[in-house]
Structures are given as C-alpha cells and as structure tokens.
Amino acid sequence: MDYHFFYHTMADGTVKQVNPFTGVEVWSVPGRAGKPLSESFGSQSPAALERHDQEAYCAFCRGRLLETAPEKARVVLENGVFSTQHRIPPSTYHDTDPVFRRVSNLFEILSVDYWRQNYNYKLSSRNIRWKENYLADPVGLRHVMDILDYKMQRSGRSNEEISQVSMEDRLLMADSLFGGGHELIIVMPHYHPDAQDLEDLYATGNMTDEEHYQYYAFIIDAMMDITANNRYARSISVFKNWLQPAGATFEHLHTQIVAIDEWGESMERQIKMVVQDKNVYNSYGPNFAAHHNLVFAENDYALAYVGIGHRYPTVEIYSKSTNARPEEHTEDELRGMSDMVRAMHAAIGGRVSVNEEWHHTPMDSIFKIPWHVFIKLRINTPAGFEGGTNIYINPLTPTDLRDRIVPRLYQLRSEGSIANSIQIAEECKLKPNPLQYYKAT
C-alpha cells in the first residue's frame, strides 16, 4: 500500500497527514503542541460546588424533569436489574428514578415541519395515541403547553404573540414533541458523586462498563424506534458534544440522535470506496494504523487506534463484527464495543472537551461499512490559516496522542476501572484484516 502519501514525517518533525476516507489534509507542526491533554478545561481555581438536595443545576437534571419534552422512554435500575419503560405517563414521572431519559430536542436540526412539508410526514398511529393520552392528562397538557411557550419564547416571539397562538396550532406544534426525529438521551446525574467543584461533572468515563453498555443499548433502541416511525429516514446521526468547546448547550452528559433523509457527501464517498475495494476499511484502517504503530487497544470485538487527517486529535474505535450496523450486533459484540469506547473516555478524562461520533452503514445501503466511533478532542481551534489553505493544524501528532493515552489505560486497568479484557499497546494482536464487515456483503 502507498501509505507514504497519507502519512509521513518531515526532517524537522512535521507530520503531514491526509485522511484516506475524507481527503482532509492535516499537519502536526513541532512547537504547536503546547496545550497538553490535561485534567483542566476551565479556570485554574473553579468555584466550589454548592450541593442541592434535589439535583436541579440545569434543565436536564432530576429536579427539573418537566423542563424537557415528554419522555419517550427511560431506563430504571431496580433490585440490580435495568429495564426500559416507554412513553411515560406524565403523572408517573416521579414514581421511578431514571438512569437515562429519552426526549425530543426542543430545537431540532431537522424539524417536524421539514419532514411534513417535504414528505407529507404524519405521526405514526402509535405516537398519535401516545400524544392523545398524554394531553388527556391535565398534568400532561400543562407540561406540553409550558414547553411550547418556552420554545416560542426562545424563538423570539413576544408574550403577546404567544398568547394569540390558537390551541389548534399548538397541538400541531406539539407533534415535534411526540414524533420528531431529533432526540436526546440524557444521563443522570449532573455531577460526579464525589464532586467538589463546578468542574467535577459526571462524564462518560465515570460510568461502569455495565452502565455504559445499557446506555449504548438504549441509544440503539431509540434509533430503531425513530426509523420505525419515520419511513423517510435514510440514515441516523448519533453524536455527543461534551462541554461547551465541543458545542454543548448544557454541560450535562447527553447524546443526540438525528434522523436524516440522505447519506451526506462523506458517506456517499465512503460507500463508493467500498464498492471499488471491499477491504478498504481494513487497508486504510487498522492495517494502516498497525503499520505505523498507532493501534494501542484491542479486545475480542473492537480495537482502537489514533486516526490521521482529522482537524482535532482523534481516537478511532472500530467494531470487528461481520454485523455492520449497531442494531445488528450481538450482545457480546455490543458490550465489547461499549467497553472500548468507555475506556477511551476514561483515559482521556472528563475535563477534556470531546465530540463522540458514530459512523455506520446507512439503513438503505446494500454495501457495508464497519460500525466505528470517533472521539475527537476539542483542544484546538481552526483559524485563518486553515480557512485560507484547507490545511488543518493539529497540535498533537498521532504518536503524541497515543503516548499520552496508553499510560493512563495501563493505570485504569490495574485499578480495575476498565475491562481487564482490553489489551494495551504491545499486547494487541494486530492480525491483518481484523474487521470482518466485508463478509456481510
């Protein structure tokens, strides 16, 4: 393989990279790595945390359940058993203590009106019944009206304008709360149980492996429910914006799920690459990474390596499964993938701002790409140079990022904080063509 074109080191130490799948060009220049992968994202002396009896620090907290849209589902833990409750009646919100909650995003990327006006989309019969039952409860009706008022206020309408909106129009607007295609999976709690200051937020790495597996299973359940109720969706975007530098409105752990009516240019390009070479994800993924000693973690079901050609330092986690979509994975495969992703978050640390992105085969594609997750460290800001040249300056070389994460993984594993099944650095098998997705085509 002609790897030199995509990744090479200049005499002065500059590492030039081109992402094989996107064509993005990135340089890591000596002297630009002054911002370390640290445990501090805010002030040097953050304010002490003032504890509340009932968590009510933001609209995603337990103490403010009625400040989000009606709950499409929640996961509860009772007597050591996780279970999922769907379409929660409004009068029962406080009957159980949720571990995760699923609600509509009040400010959708693709709104119900987008689907309605472009495709004549209508709520499914199941969601219509849920909406009718919810609004028949006085608590539910008041909840929905308050949410719509808030949404209109944030959209710039005056109180007088809001008061003139008819009940008929309000009920039409409420469709977005019961059948929209942009949802949030909210994690409880807001702060780490041992939090001392305002930056001790509850982060992905604070979960146990079992909690993170249940979290991933809940996300996948939501993806399947969205597509079951919207025949026009062709793909699903899943992403997490952790902390404000990554785009988070609330610094409260949550994942977003968005139904989309097309694949997007990047996915179109990658599917074409698979058509031309079924093994391209092995060739330019783990085989490439292993050639440059960038694979640093592996278990029976997934592997992790430092990606090249990303605007931000990026860890790529790939499923080895023949099953190319998240919902097609067996329980063991999903657990293996979940354990690996959580280990990466734990090693990076909860005070580093990151984006987590899922990439997987679109639902209407007959050609398969492996399910993979990117964790992008938002420790740099693209600026004028990047805009003028389309060459992005990444402050960490791939080996810099690897060498900062590996010692932390060893420490976490020795403490029992991540799965013992995760092999690290030289322990990795590095067998050629470890991704088995191509066998599904």
C-alpha positions as CSV (number, residue, x, y, z in Angstrom):
1,M,0.0,0.0,0.0
2,D,1.2,3.5,-0.8
3,Y,0.9,4.7,2.8
4,H,3.6,7.4,2.4
5,F,1.1,9.7,0.6
6,F,-1.3,9.7,3.5
7,Y,1.2,9.8,6.4
8,H,4.8,10.9,6.6
9,T,7.2,12.8,8.8
10,M,9.4,15.6,7.5
11,A,13.0,16.1,8.5
12,D,12.1,18.9,11.0
13,G,9.5,16.6,12.7
14,T,6.3,18.0,10.9
15,V,3.9,15.1,10.5
16,K,1.8,15.5,7.3
17,Q,-1.4,13.5,7.1
18,V,-4.3,13.0,4.6
19,N,-7.3,11.1,5.8
20,P,-7.8,8.3,3.3
21,F,-11.6,8.4,3.6
22,T,-12.3,12.1,3.6
23,G,-9.3,13.6,1.9
24,V,-8.8,16.2,4.8
25,E,-5.2,17.4,5.0
26,V,-3.7,17.9,8.4
27,W,-0.2,18.9,9.6
28,S,1.2,18.5,13.1
29,V,3.9,21.0,13.4
30,P,6.7,20.9,16.1
31,G,6.1,23.6,18.8
32,R,2.3,23.7,18.3
33,A,1.6,21.0,21.0
34,G,1.8,23.5,23.9
35,K,-1.7,22.7,25.0
36,P,-1.5,19.4,26.9
37,L,-4.0,16.7,27.3
38,S,-4.8,17.8,30.8
39,E,-7.3,17.5,33.5
40,S,-8.3,21.1,33.3
41,F,-10.8,22.7,30.8
42,G,-11.8,25.8,32.7
43,S,-10.4,28.1,35.4
44,Q,-7.4,27.2,37.4
45,S,-9.5,27.6,40.6
46,P,-13.0,26.6,39.8
47,A,-15.7,27.6,42.3
48,A,-16.8,25.2,45.0
49,L,-19.9,23.1,44.3
50,E,-22.9,24.0,46.3
51,R,-24.9,20.8,46.7
52,H,-28.7,20.7,46.3
53,D,-30.9,18.1,48.0
54,Q,-32.5,17.5,44.6
55,E,-30.3,18.0,41.5
56,A,-31.6,21.0,39.7
57,Y,-28.5,22.5,38.1
58,C,-29.8,22.6,34.6
59,A,-32.9,21.6,32.6
60,F,-31.6,18.0,32.2
61,C,-31.4,17.3,35.9
62,R,-33.7,15.1,38.0
63,G,-35.2,18.0,39.8
64,R,-36.4,19.6,36.6
65,L,-38.0,16.7,34.7
66,L,-40.8,18.9,33.3
67,E,-38.4,21.3,31.6
68,T,-37.7,18.8,28.8
69,A,-40.1,17.3,26.3
70,P,-42.4,14.4,27.2
71,E,-40.4,11.3,27.9
72,K,-40.4,8.8,25.1
73,A,-38.6,6.3,27.3
74,R,-36.5,5.9,30.4
75,V,-34.2,3.3,31.8
76,V,-34.5,2.5,35.5
77,L,-32.4,0.3,37.8
78,E,-34.4,-1.7,40.4
79,N,-33.0,-4.5,42.5
80,G,-29.9,-4.6,40.4
81,V,-31.9,-5.0,37.1
82,F,-32.0,-2.5,34.3
83,S,-35.4,-2.2,32.5
84,T,-36.8,0.2,29.9
85,Q,-40.1,2.0,30.2
86,H,-41.7,3.5,27.1
87,R,-43.9,6.6,26.6
88,I,-44.0,7.6,30.2
89,P,-47.4,8.9,31.5
90,P,-47.0,12.4,32.8
91,S,-48.5,11.7,36.2
92,T,-45.9,9.0,36.9
93,Y,-42.7,10.9,36.2
94,H,-41.6,10.8,39.9
95,D,-42.7,7.2,40.5
96,T,-39.2,5.9,39.4
97,D,-35.7,7.3,39.4
98,P,-34.4,7.3,35.8
99,V,-30.8,6.3,35.0
100,F,-31.3,7.5,31.4
101,R,-34.1,9.5,29.8
102,R,-35.1,9.8,26.1
103,V,-36.8,13.1,25.0
104,S,-37.2,15.2,21.9
105,N,-34.8,18.0,21.3
106,L,-36.8,21.2,21.5
107,F,-34.6,22.9,18.9
108,E,-34.3,20.3,16.2
109,I,-31.8,20.3,13.4
110,L,-34.4,18.8,11.1
111,S,-37.8,19.8,12.4
112,V,-41.1,18.0,12.1
113,D,-42.1,20.8,9.6
114,Y,-39.1,19.7,7.5
115,W,-40.5,16.2,7.2
116,R,-44.1,17.4,7.0
117,Q,-43.5,19.9,4.2
118,N,-41.0,17.9,2.2
119,Y,-42.5,14.4,2.5
120,N,-46.1,14.9,3.8
121,Y,-44.9,13.2,7.1
122,K,-47.5,12.3,9.7
123,L,-47.2,10.9,13.2
124,S,-47.5,7.2,13.3
125,S,-50.7,5.7,14.8
126,R,-48.7,4.7,17.9
127,N,-47.4,8.2,18.5
128,I,-50.8,9.7,17.8
129,R,-52.3,7.5,20.6
130,W,-49.4,8.5,23.0
131,K,-50.0,12.2,22.2
132,E,-53.7,11.9,22.8
133,N,-53.3,10.0,26.1
134,Y,-50.6,12.4,27.3
135,L,-52.7,15.5,26.5
136,A,-55.8,14.0,28.1
137,D,-54.0,14.1,31.5
138,P,-54.2,17.6,32.9
139,V,-50.6,17.3,34.1
140,G,-49.5,16.4,30.6
141,L,-51.5,19.1,28.9
142,R,-50.0,21.8,31.3
143,H,-46.5,20.3,30.7
144,V,-46.8,20.5,26.9
145,M,-48.3,24.0,26.9
146,D,-45.4,25.2,29.1
147,I,-42.8,23.6,26.8
148,L,-44.4,25.2,23.7
149,D,-44.4,28.6,25.4
150,Y,-40.8,28.2,26.3
151,K,-39.9,27.1,22.8
152,M,-41.7,30.1,21.2
153,Q,-40.1,32.5,23.6
154,R,-36.6,31.2,22.7
155,S,-37.6,31.5,19.1
156,G,-38.1,35.3,19.5
157,R,-41.9,35.6,19.9
158,S,-43.2,38.1,22.3
159,N,-45.6,37.2,25.1
160,E,-48.4,38.9,23.2
161,E,-47.7,36.9,20.0
162,I,-47.6,33.7,22.0
163,S,-50.9,34.4,23.7
164,Q,-52.5,34.7,20.2
165,V,-51.4,31.2,19.1
166,S,-54.6,29.0,18.8
167,M,-55.0,25.7,20.5
168,E,-55.2,24.1,17.1
169,D,-51.8,25.5,16.1
170,R,-50.3,24.5,19.5
171,L,-51.5,20.9,19.0
172,L,-49.9,20.8,15.6
173,M,-46.7,22.2,17.0
174,A,-46.8,19.5,19.7
175,D,-46.2,16.9,17.0
176,S,-42.5,17.6,17.4
177,L,-42.5,16.5,21.0
178,F,-44.1,13.1,20.3
179,G,-42.9,12.2,16.8
180,G,-39.9,14.3,15.9
181,G,-36.7,12.8,14.5
182,H,-34.1,14.7,16.7
183,E,-33.8,13.2,20.2
184,L,-31.7,13.4,23.3
185,I,-30.5,10.5,25.6
186,I,-29.9,12.2,28.9
187,V,-27.7,10.6,31.6
188,M,-28.1,11.1,35.3
189,P,-26.6,12.7,37.4
190,H,-25.2,16.2,36.6
191,Y,-22.2,16.0,38.9
192,H,-19.9,13.1,39.9
193,P,-21.0,11.8,43.4
194,D,-17.7,12.9,44.9
195,A,-17.7,16.3,43.1
196,Q,-16.0,19.1,45.0
197,D,-16.2,22.0,42.4
198,L,-18.2,23.1,39.4
199,E,-15.9,21.3,37.0
200,D,-16.4,17.8,38.6
201,L,-19.2,17.0,36.1
202,Y,-20.4,13.4,35.6
203,A,-18.7,12.2,32.5
204,T,-18.8,9.1,30.3
205,G,-15.7,7.6,32.0
206,N,-17.5,7.8,35.4
207,M,-19.9,5.1,34.3
208,T,-19.3,1.4,34.9
209,D,-19.0,-0.9,32.0
210,E,-22.5,-2.2,32.6
211,E,-24.0,1.3,32.8
212,H,-22.3,2.2,29.5
213,Y,-23.5,-0.9,27.8
214,Q,-27.1,-0.1,28.9
215,Y,-26.6,3.4,27.7
216,Y,-25.5,2.2,24.2
217,A,-28.3,-0.3,24.1
218,F,-30.8,2.5,25.0
219,I,-29.4,4.7,22.2
220,I,-29.7,1.9,19.7
221,D,-33.3,1.2,20.8
222,A,-34.1,4.9,20.2
223,M,-32.5,4.7,16.7
224,M,-34.7,1.7,15.8
225,D,-37.9,3.4,17.2
226,I,-37.2,6.6,15.2
227,T,-36.8,4.8,11.9
228,A,-39.9,2.6,12.7
229,N,-42.0,5.7,13.0
230,N,-40.5,7.7,10.1
231,R,-40.4,5.9,6.7
232,Y,-38.5,8.7,5.1
233,A,-35.3,8.5,7.2
234,R,-32.4,7.0,5.3
235,S,-29.7,7.4,7.9
236,I,-29.3,8.2,11.6
237,S,-26.6,10.6,13.0
238,V,-25.5,9.8,16.6
239,F,-23.2,12.2,18.4
240,K,-22.2,13.6,21.8
241,N,-21.0,17.1,22.4
242,W,-19.2,17.1,25.7
243,L,-18.6,20.5,27.3
244,Q,-19.0,23.9,25.6
245,P,-15.9,23.9,23.4
246,A,-17.5,20.8,21.7
247,G,-20.8,22.6,21.1
248,A,-22.8,21.6,24.2
249,T,-25.6,23.9,25.3
250,F,-25.8,22.2,28.7
251,E,-22.7,20.7,30.3
252,H,-24.8,17.7,31.4
253,L,-23.9,14.3,29.8
254,H,-26.2,13.5,26.8
255,T,-26.2,12.0,23.4
256,Q,-28.1,13.3,20.3
257,I,-29.8,11.2,17.7
258,V,-30.9,12.8,14.4
259,A,-32.9,11.2,11.5
260,I,-31.7,12.3,8.1
261,D,-33.2,11.9,4.6
262,E,-29.9,11.4,2.8
263,W,-26.4,9.9,3.5
264,G,-24.3,13.1,3.1
265,E,-21.4,13.6,0.8
266,S,-18.8,11.9,3.1
267,M,-20.8,8.7,3.4
268,E,-21.5,8.7,-0.4
269,R,-17.8,8.9,-0.9
270,Q,-17.0,6.1,1.5
271,I,-19.7,3.8,0.1
272,K,-18.1,4.3,-3.4
273,M,-14.7,3.3,-1.9
274,V,-16.2,0.1,-0.6
275,V,-17.8,-0.7,-3.9
276,Q,-14.3,-0.4,-5.5
277,D,-12.5,-2.3,-2.8
278,K,-14.5,-4.3,-0.2
279,N,-11.4,-4.4,2.1
280,V,-10.7,-0.7,2.0
281,Y,-11.6,-0.2,5.7
282,N,-9.0,-2.8,6.7
283,S,-6.4,-1.5,4.3
284,Y,-6.6,2.2,5.3
285,G,-7.9,1.5,8.8
286,P,-6.2,-1.0,11.3
287,N,-3.7,-2.4,8.7
288,F,-2.5,1.2,8.0
289,A,-2.5,2.1,11.7
290,A,-0.7,-1.1,12.7
291,H,2.0,-0.3,10.1
292,H,2.7,3.0,11.9
293,N,2.3,1.6,15.5
294,L,-0.9,3.6,16.1
295,V,-3.1,0.7,17.2
296,F,-3.0,0.8,21.0
297,A,-6.0,-1.1,22.4
298,E,-7.9,-4.2,21.4
299,N,-10.4,-6.8,22.7
300,D,-12.2,-9.7,21.1
301,Y,-14.8,-7.4,19.5
302,A,-13.2,-4.0,18.9
303,L,-9.9,-2.1,18.5
304,A,-8.8,1.5,19.0
305,Y,-6.1,3.5,17.2
306,V,-5.2,7.1,16.6
307,G,-6.8,8.4,13.4
308,I,-4.9,10.5,10.9
309,G,-6.1,13.5,8.9
310,H,-8.6,14.9,11.5
311,R,-9.0,18.5,12.4
312,Y,-8.8,17.6,16.1
313,P,-6.8,14.8,17.8
314,T,-8.9,11.7,17.3
315,V,-9.2,8.2,18.6
316,E,-11.0,5.8,16.3
317,I,-12.7,2.7,17.7
318,Y,-13.8,0.0,15.2
319,S,-16.1,-2.9,15.6
320,K,-14.6,-6.2,14.3
321,S,-18.0,-7.7,13.7
322,T,-19.4,-9.0,10.5
323,N,-22.5,-7.1,11.5
324,A,-22.2,-3.6,10.1
325,R,-25.0,-1.7,11.8
326,P,-25.1,-1.1,15.6
327,E,-28.6,-2.7,16.0
328,E,-27.3,-5.9,14.3
329,H,-24.6,-6.5,16.8
330,T,-24.9,-9.4,19.3
331,E,-24.9,-8.6,23.0
332,D,-21.2,-9.7,23.3
333,E,-20.2,-7.6,20.3
334,L,-22.1,-4.5,21.7
335,R,-20.5,-5.0,25.1
336,G,-17.1,-5.3,23.6
337,M,-17.6,-2.1,21.6
338,S,-19.1,-0.3,24.5
339,D,-16.2,-1.3,26.9
340,M,-13.6,0.0,24.4
341,V,-15.3,3.4,23.9
342,R,-15.8,3.9,27.6
343,A,-12.2,3.0,28.3
344,M,-11.1,5.7,25.8
345,H,-13.3,8.3,27.5
346,A,-11.9,7.3,30.9
347,A,-8.3,7.6,29.7
348,I,-8.9,11.0,28.1
349,G,-10.6,12.3,31.2
350,G,-13.9,14.1,31.9
351,R,-12.4,17.5,31.9
352,V,-11.3,17.4,28.3
353,S,-13.9,18.6,25.8
354,V,-14.7,16.0,23.2
355,N,-17.1,15.0,20.4
356,E,-18.2,11.4,20.1
357,E,-19.4,10.5,16.6
358,W,-21.0,7.2,15.4
359,H,-20.4,6.1,11.8
360,H,-22.2,3.1,10.4
361,T,-23.9,1.7,7.3
362,P,-27.0,3.7,6.2
363,M,-30.2,1.7,6.5
364,D,-30.9,1.6,2.7
365,S,-27.3,0.7,1.6
366,I,-26.6,-2.8,0.3
367,F,-22.9,-2.1,0.7
368,K,-21.4,-2.3,4.2
369,I,-19.0,-0.2,6.2
370,P,-18.0,-1.3,9.8
371,W,-19.5,0.5,12.7
372,H,-16.9,2.9,14.1
373,V,-16.9,5.6,16.7
374,F,-14.6,8.7,16.7
375,I,-13.7,10.5,19.9
376,K,-12.4,14.0,18.9
377,L,-10.5,16.1,21.4
378,R,-11.6,19.7,21.1
379,I,-8.3,21.2,22.3
380,N,-7.6,23.3,19.3
381,T,-9.5,25.9,17.3
382,P,-9.1,26.1,13.5
383,A,-8.4,29.6,12.4
384,G,-7.3,31.8,9.5
385,F,-4.5,29.6,8.2
386,E,-6.9,26.6,7.9
387,G,-9.6,28.7,6.2
388,G,-7.1,30.0,3.6
389,T,-5.3,26.8,2.8
390,N,-7.7,23.9,3.7
391,I,-4.7,22.5,5.6
392,Y,-5.6,22.0,9.3
393,I,-3.1,22.3,12.1
394,N,-3.5,19.6,14.7
395,P,-1.5,20.3,17.9
396,L,-0.7,16.6,18.6
397,T,0.9,14.2,16.3
398,P,-0.7,10.7,16.3
399,T,2.1,9.3,18.3
400,D,1.9,12.1,20.8
401,L,-1.8,11.3,21.4
402,R,-1.1,7.5,21.6
403,D,1.7,8.1,24.1
404,R,-0.5,10.2,26.4
405,I,-3.4,7.7,26.4
406,V,-1.5,4.4,26.8
407,P,0.0,5.0,30.3
408,R,-3.5,6.1,31.5
409,L,-5.0,2.9,30.1
410,Y,-2.5,0.7,32.0
411,Q,-3.2,2.6,35.2
412,L,-7.0,2.3,34.8
413,R,-6.8,-1.4,34.1
414,S,-4.6,-2.1,37.1
415,E,-7.1,-0.2,39.2
416,G,-9.9,-2.3,37.8
417,S,-11.6,0.8,36.4
418,I,-11.8,-0.5,32.8
419,A,-12.3,-4.0,31.5
420,N,-9.5,-6.5,32.1
421,S,-10.2,-7.9,28.6
422,I,-8.7,-4.8,27.0
423,Q,-5.2,-5.4,25.6
424,I,-3.0,-2.4,25.5
425,A,-0.1,-1.3,23.2
426,E,2.3,-4.3,22.6
427,E,-0.3,-6.7,23.9
428,C,-2.5,-6.1,20.9
429,K,-2.7,-9.0,18.4
430,L,-2.5,-6.8,15.3
431,K,-3.7,-9.5,13.0
432,P,-4.1,-8.4,9.3
433,N,-7.7,-7.5,8.3
434,P,-9.3,-7.7,11.7
435,L,-12.5,-6.0,10.6
436,Q,-14.9,-8.6,9.3
437,Y,-17.6,-6.3,7.9
438,Y,-16.8,-7.3,4.3
439,K,-18.1,-10.8,4.9
440,A,-21.6,-9.4,5.3
441,T,-21.7,-8.0,1.7
